[in-house]
Amino acid sequence: MKEDLEYLGDKDILNNYKIGFLCSRKVPSSIILKTYDWAIAQRDAGKCIVSGFHSKMERDVLHYLLKGTQPIIIVLARGMYEKLPQSLVKEFDKGRMLIITPFKKYIRRISEEETYKRSESIIRLSNEVVIPYVSPEGQLNKLLENVSADERNKIHFL
């Protein structure tokens, strides 16, 4: 991977087998419970999950993961936090969280371009990627149309 990343937290977390999690913003209701069950199973198995945790579904998955003890990697679609969000401080202080960004500190607004680059970074960082749903007209679908064959082989759909 040839990109400049900034890190906050324990970089040793990168040594884990990493499962990327991406999901479109709009999700059919039939996908929701299946995704929650998947998140709970990953948490209970102690799997390291990599995501932006930005869409509603991704935030819901983070909610379940934070109840566990497994490592979590958050990839931002903006510059690094100057101050960690209060909801993450406790788990970050336990050393189970790594926050990564491919953006300079001055990037504060999240655009489609930043979201696209963040999702590319998640795919590259991950050993496998799980996607519960891809909206046909969404940004994630555009990204998946452009991934390499090697990257495509590590993507699984719920």
Secondary structure, 3 states (H helix, E strand, C coil): CCCCCEEEECHHHHHCCEEEECCCCCCCHHHHHHHHHHHHHHHHHCCEEEECCCCHHHHHHHHHHCCCCCCEEEECCCCCCCCCCHHHHHHHHCCCEEEEECCCCCCCCCCHHHHHHHHHHHHHHCCEEEECCCCCCCHHHHHHHHCCHHHHHCEEEC
